[in-house]
């Protein structure tokens, strides 16, 4: 005997909405979370627009971050400016392979990967995607997790600038790229936070209702 398929009851169907900050569940229509005070919305229609706006600002800030000098090194007779990639190459040639790889991964590989992942997630919830929602959700969690490690270049510059201050003999100052890189990281983090991961599952819910 054929058994009818079980209907999946979603939070919206049950009249519930979860707080994105503390995960507390409230009745639909509750304006703010009683635990942390965050505004409660089941879906934010302007979420994707904010994602693209912050994403574009992040990309625009990332370009000068790689073109402008990250470090200005002044010695008694010379003044040297180093970009992110240029500094990593110099470290590699000096034999500091591990540090060079860390800087290249953290300052070039991870930011570019974050731009690609955020753009993919934003496009997948609007135009549909063959990628499973579980994999896209895992991708979003990875982007959120690695965001805290994106400031390594700025930290390195700050440490060097504070340690190497020998007045006339040698001096290291942050370059203009440090500000651009910090802004790029901040804009990218805001772009990821603006994305509503619940939209990843909306297509699955719609398909389940169609076949119900």
N, C-alpha and C positions, 0 to 999 in steps of 0.2 A: 504494500500500500504506500502510495506516495505521501511523504511528509511535507507539509508546507514549510517554506524557509522562514526562519526567525527574522522578524523585523528589528533592525538595529535602531535603538532609540538614542538620538543625539541629545546633547545638552540643550541645544536650541529648541528641539522638539519637546523637551521636558520643561521648557520655560526657565532655564537656568543660564547663567553667565558666570564665567570664571575671571577672577582678577589676574591680569598678566604679570603683576609684580609679586604677589604673595600666594597666588593659586587658590585663594579662598573662593568658594562657590556661593553665589547669591541668586536671588530670584530675579528673573528678567524684568527690567524696568528700574532696578535699583541704580540711582545715579552714581554713587561712589562707594568704594569698598569701606566697610566699617572697621576693617583691621588696619589698613595702611593709607587709606584716603585717596587711592588712585581712582581715576574716572573709569567706569565700567562700560564697555561696549562689546556687543557680540561680534560685530565685524565693523572695521573702520573703512568706509569707502574711499577715504583719501590716503590710506596707508601706502599704496603703491606709488602714488604721486610723490609723497615725501621720501620714499625709498630712492626714486630716481633723482630727485632734487639733491639729496645729500650725496648720492653716488657720483653725480656729475661734479659737484664741488670737490669731492675727494680726488677724482681723476685730474681735475684742473690744478689742484694743489700738488699732486704727486709728480707732475711733469717738471716744474721748476725745482722740486726737491731733489731730482736726479741730475739737473743741469747746473744749478747754482752750487757754489762750494759749501760743503758741510763743515770743514775745518779751515781756519786760517792760522798757519804756523809761521811765526816770526822768530828768526834767530838773529844773531849779531850782524850777519851780512846778507841774509836772504829772507824773502817772504814767499811762502808756498801755500797755495789753495788746493784743497782736495775735495773732490766730489765723493759720493757714496761708493760708486763703482771704482773710481780711481783709487780711493783709499784702500778698498778691499784688494785691488790688484797689487798695490804697493806692499801690503801685508803679506800677500802670497809670495811675491818675489823676495821678501825678506825672510822667508821660511816660516811665517806664522800661518800655516795652512788652516788649522782649526778655527782660529779667530776670523780669518778671511771667509771661510765657508759659512760660519754663523752669521756674519754681517750680510753676506749675499743672500742667504736664505731668509733672514728676518727682515731685511730692508728692500729686497727685490722680489724674491720668490713668493713670500707670504702676502705682501700687499697686492701683487698682481693676481694671485690665486683668489684673494678675497673679492676683488673687483669682479672677476669672472663668475665666482659662485653666487654673489648677490644678484648680478644681472641675470644669471640663469634661473634663480629662484623666482625673481620678479616676473620674468617672462613665462615661466612654467605655470604660474597660477592664473595668468590672463589668457594665454593661448593654448593651454593644455600641454601635457608632456607624457611621453611613454615611460619616463623614469618613475619607479614606484614611489609612493608617498613616504614609505619608511626610509628609503635612501635619501630623499630630499630633506626629510626631517633630520636625519643624521648629519647631512651636509650643513644644515642651518646650525645645529648644535656645535659642530666643529668650528664654524665661522665665529660664533659667539665666544667659544672657549679661547681661541688663539688671539682674540682681540687684545687681551691683556698683555701679550708679549710683543706687540707691534711697536713699542716705543724704545726698543733696545738701542737704536742709533742715537736717539736724543739723550738717553742715559749715559752712553759712552762718551758723547761730546761733553756733557756736563761734568763727568768725572775727570776727563782729561783737562778741561779748562780750569778746574779747581786745583788739580795737582801740579800742572806745569805752569807756574807763574813765577818765572825767574827774572822778571823785569827786563833788563837790557840784554841778558844772555839768551833767553828763550821765552816765548809766550805763545799760548794756544787760546784762540777765541772761537766761539761758535760762529759758523757762517750763516748766511741768509737761508740756506737750504734747511737748517735745523727747524726754523719756524714753519716753513712750507711743509716739511715732513710731519711735524706735529699736527698741523691743521689737517693734513690728508688723513692721518690716523683717526683724528677726532671725527671728521666728516664720515669716514667709512664706518666707524662704530655707530654713529647716529643713524646711518643708512640701514645697518643690520638691525638695530633696535626698532626702527620704524616698521620693519617687515613683520606682518602678522602671520606666524606659522600656522595658525588655525585654517588659513585659506588653502593650505596644501591639501587639506582633507575635504574641502567643499565639493570638489569634483567627484570624489568617491561617494559622498552622501547623495549627490544628485543622481549618480548612476544607480545607486541602490534603490532609490525611490522609483526610478524608471522601470526597473526589473521586479519591483515588489508586486 
